[in-house]
Amino acid sequence: MQSQSGKKAISLLSGGLDSSTLLSYVLSQGYEVVALSFNYGQRHVRELESAKKIAEYYGVEHRIMNLDLRSIGGSALTSDIKVPDLPVEDIGKEIPVTYVPARNTILLSIALGLAEVTDSTRIFIGANSLDYSGYPDCRPEYFDSLNETFRLATKKTVEGGVIRVETPLLKYSKADIVRLAFELKTPLKLTWSCYRGGDKACGTCDSCKLRLKGFMEAGYEDPIDYENLPDFYAEYLRERESSEARQKKEGKMGKTI
């Protein structure tokens, strides 16, 4: 359902946890939204299926832009470089091979053009600088600089109009994002975060592990299916199941007293 407030925004939608929660948030703020996704040659093109379902769920206009970042290469997501399986504690310590060269700059520049022609004043992106893989184009200073560039870049802005990139999830932990998703009733079952494009999420790539860590720390169970579960999350599920069984047993005992 679209807003009648007159506020217009572009919201980047990959189909993952962060961007889907972001779309829920942007709609809750009263914006009329165009959801923008990209088919850029990513290994995990499966995410676009989720993006379509999320956009349909919310009834928003959804545009998918096609561009070929495989012709640039240099990333495990756009070439034959192997996707790594790092221990969760090592994620983010250095820029990984899943970094796609200049991706956010390229995607946000396209979003800027779309914002100008749709008379949108905001571009929302679900970037995160806490529980993240260490990408340089997810840092606060990057977005500060980008907004200054965008202020000088379009007919609309040099004539006094406003188009700003907003990053409301930037300082959120992954657990914070999961909590917000539940608060906003984001359809998490429809989302996809895995860097590998199988029928089920792999459970071993950086993105899967950060997602599962967020659900664990927020105290929820991830509703999507996984091929494998990392040890920390499998142990969490066992403890959760045991705790629920104890509570159920204690509840039954209480009723008989």
Helices and strands as residue ranges (DSSP letters): E 8-12, H 17-28, E 32-39, H 47-58, E 61-66, G 69-71, G 88-90, H 103-117, E 122-124, G 136-138, H 140-151, H 155-158, E 164-166, H 174-183, G 188-190, H 206-218, H 231-256
